[in-house]
Amino acid sequence: MTPDIRERSGRGRFWADPVHRQWIADGSLVMTTLIWGATFVVVKDIVARVDAVALVAVRFLMAAVVMVVAVAPRLRRMTPRLAGAGALVGLALFIGYAFQTMGLEHTSASKAGFITGLSVVLVPVLSAVILKRPPEPAAIVGVACATVGLALLTLRLGGAPLFEIGDILVLVGAVAFGLHIVAVGRFAPVFDVPLLVTVQLATVSIAAFVVLGVRVLGLGHHVAMPVSWCDLGGIAFLAVFGTTMAFFIQNVAQRFTSPTHVAIVFATEPVFAGVFGWLLLGERLTPAQQVGAALILAGMLASEVEFPWKARRAGPDPGR
């Protein structure tokens, strides 16, 4: 056997091992979550001047244009089934963003952050009901640790009412985000991922512009659109790195890992947001928040404990 053949054979054995695929998928998702954590600083600056729904509309429009240009040669492979699946996944993503935004007008940011993070609990339930995939015991431990960590990291009631209408809206958004993760886990393994992502991004943008049209033309609201080059540059950064790249990585990674693992990894987003807030904005984490961040990371690691053992017992997946 020549060196080239041995090298290709080694790479083939590496990718055939479910453990290696799991590690690469989770590592890619951690990178995605790190990107999202970094974008919090950019979003926080832009929404001080730009309407939140307008930001979503323009951000996803830019992202969709980038994806269309990137996948132009593949567009002939688009099928009605693929377009329908992408639109369904994109609609869940838009509902998550829309209800989270509306809820933030009626509840505190800390409570909204915690409730949105409850996707880590919702995803195993939704996955078991919709995909018939009950979570593994190690994943349940990881979910529990991440949930407690989220509470410590994000939940600061400060005398606010324990229950507000905004909490319900944000919870609807959290369910939608959970459905998005489960839907990606259902469709990404069976459809062309670049085209699936393109349809998702376009769906979110179209839905956001429809909502803006209703608000402006139907309700007479004034909507602050991004007009300065500074804001457009920031949104372009969000579109390329925090949207196109991030959702593409998520869709590819979910071909090789479960929705529950994705939810646990995504629970690290407020951890990275806190790190970048400390580095760039001078924000500080309290001791309780530091414990919460550690618990979230512990939950992510705990969810990995059982999988390698199961994967080695089951052997490589012959279908990949």
N, C-alpha and C positions, 0 to 999 in steps of 0.2 A: 504493500500500500504506500503510495507516494505521500510526502508531507502534506500536500494540499488536500488530498483525500482524507488523511487523518485529521487535519484541522477542521474540515467541513463536518466530518463525522463527530468530532468533539463538540462542535457547536450544536449539531443536531441533537446529541444526547443531552446537552445543557438545556435546550429549549423544550425537549420532550419531558423533562422532569417537572411535575406539577409544583414541587416546592420552589424551584427556581422561578417559574412563571409567577407564583404567588408573591415571592419577594420583590421581583421586578415590578409587578403591578402595584403592590402597596407602596414601594418606593416612589413610583411615578405619581401616585395619588398624594403622597406626602408633599411632593414638589408642587403639585397643583394647589394644595391647601396653603402652602407657604406663599405662593403667588397671590392667592385670594387674601391672605392676611396682610400682605404688603399693599394691596389695592385699597384697603380701608382708609389709609392716610390720604390717598388721592380722592376717593369718593367723599370723605369728610370735608375736604376743601371745596370740591365742586358743588355739592348740594347746598352750600351756603349761598350760592348765586343762581343755581339752575334747578328747575322743577325735577323732582325725583323720577317721575314717569317719563319726562322728556329725556332725562339722562339715560334711562333704560332703553328708550326707543332709538336714540341716536347711537348709543353704545352697541346695541345688537345689530343695527343696520350696518354700521362699519364692519362689525365682525362677519356678518353674512356676506358682504361684498368681498372681503378678504378670502373667505372660504370659496365663494363662487369662482373667483379668479384662480385659486389654487387647484380646484377640482374640475375646471372647465373641460378637460379631455374626458372626464368620467361621466359628465352629465347625461350622455346618451344611454348610460346604464340605469338611469332613474326609472322606476316602475311605480304604478299607482300604490302598490302595497308598501313600498319603501317610503313614498311621500306621505302616506297616511300614518305610518308608524312614527316618522319624524315629526309630523304635525301634532300627533298625540303627545309625544314626549315634550315637544316645545310648548304646548299649551299648559302642561303641568308645571313647567318651569316658569312660564309667565304668571300663572296664578300664584305661585309661590312669591315671586317678586311683588306682584300687585297687592296682595293681601298683607304682606309684611310691611309695605310702604304705607298702606292705609292704617294699619294697626299702630304704627309708630306715631301717628297723629293723636292717638287716644291712650297711649300707655308709655311707660318709661322705656328708654333704650336698654336698660339692664334686664328688665323683664322680657322685652322682646327678644333680646339675645339668648336668654335662657330657653324661652319657649321654642324659638327657631331651632335651637340645639337639640330639642327633644326629638328631632328626626332620628337621632341615634337610637331612641327607644321605638319609634314608630316603624322604622324600616324592617326590623326583624318580624314584627307583627304583620305588616303588609306583605312581606316576602313569603311568610308562612301561608297567608290566606290566598294571595294571588298566584305565586309561583310554586306553592306547595313545597317550600324549602324551610323547614324548621331550623332555627339556629343551633349551632353546636354549643355544648356546655361552656367551653372556653370563651365563645363569643358572648354568651350571656353574662359571664363575669366581666368581660370587657365593657359591655353596655352599661352594667351597673356602676363600674368605676368611672366611666366617662360621664354618666348622668350626674353623679355626686360631684364630680369635678367641675362640670358645667355650672351647677348651682353655686358652688363656692367662687368660681371665677367671674360669673356674670350677674348673679342675682343680688341686688342691693335695693331692698324695698324702701328704706329711708322714710317710713311713715306714710307711703303711698297706699291706696286701697289695695287689699289683697286680690280683688277681682274687678276688672274693668272691661268695657266693651272692646277696647283695643286688644285685650288678651285673646278674645275669641277670634278676631280677625287674624292676628299673628299665628294662632294655632291652626287656622285653616291654611295659612301659608306654609306652616311646618309640615302639615299633611301632604300638601302639594309637592314640597321639596322631597319628602319621603317617596311619594309616588314617582317623581322624576327619577330618583336613584333606582327604584325597582323596575321602572319601565326601561331604563337604559340596560339594566341587567337582563331584561327579557329580549330586547331587540338588537343590542350591539353584537351578540355572538352570531346572528343570522343574517344581518344586512351589511351592506357596504358602509363602513364607519364614516369615511369622509362625507359621503352623500347624506348619511343620517344626521350628522352634525350640522351640515349646511341647512337642511330643512328645519332642524330645531331652532337655529339662530334666526332664520328668516321668519319663522312663526312667532317668536317672541317679539321681534321688531314690528311685524305687522299688527299684532294684537295691541302693542303699546301705542302705536300711532292711531289705531281705532279708538282706544280709550281717550287719547288726547283730543281727537276730533270730536268725540261726544262732549267732552268737558268744555272745549272752546266754542263749538258751533251750537251744541244743544243746550248747555248750561250757562254759557256766557262767562266761563272762568278765564282769568288771565293766567297764561302759562309762561314762565320764564324759560326761554330756550337758550341753549349755549350759542353765544355769538362771538365771544372773544377768541383770539387765536390760542390764548393760554388754556381756556376751558376745552376747546376742540382738541388741542394737543394732549391734554390729560385724558380726555375720553378716548382718543386714538390709542393711547397706552393701555387703557382698560380694555378696549376692543381687541387688540392684538394679543396681549399677554394674559389678561384676566378673563377673557371670554373665548376667543378662537382657540388659543393654545390650551387653555385650561380644560375646556369642555371636550376638545379633541382627545387630550390625554385621558380624561375620565372615561370616555366612551371606549377607547382602546383598552384601557386597563380593566374595565368591567367584563371583557371577554374572558378574563383569567381569574377573577376573584368574585366573591359573593357580595350581594347588596349590603348585607350586615357588616362585612369588613369595610366596605366603602363608607358606611355611615359612621363607624367608629373612627376611621382615619380622618374623616371630615370634621369630627368633633374637635380636632386639634386647631381648627381655624381661629377661634378666639385666642388660643395660646400664641400663635404666630402674630395675630393682630396686636396682642399685648406687647410682644417683643419689639415689633416695628414701632409701636406707639412710644415705647421706652427709648428706642434708638433715635427716632426722628422727631418726636414731639415732646420728649422729656417726661412722659407719663410714667407713673410708678404703680407697681402691683403691691397690694397689701399682703401681709403674711397669709391670710385666708385664701387670697387669689393665687398665691404661689403654690399653696397646697393643692388647690383646685387644678392648676395647670399640671402639677406632677401626677395627680390622679388620672387626668385625661391621657397623658402619655403612658401611664401604667396600664390603663384600660386598652390602649392600642396594642401594647406589647403582650398583654394577657390574651388578647384575642388570637395571637399568632401561635400560642403554645401548643395547641392540639393539632393544628392543621398539618404541619410537616409529618407528624407521626402517622396521621390518617393517609396522607398522600403517599408515603412510602409503602404503607400496607396495601393500598389499592393499586400502586404501580402507575406507570405513565398512562396518560389518556390517549388511547389509540385514535380517537376521533380528531385530534389536532394535527 
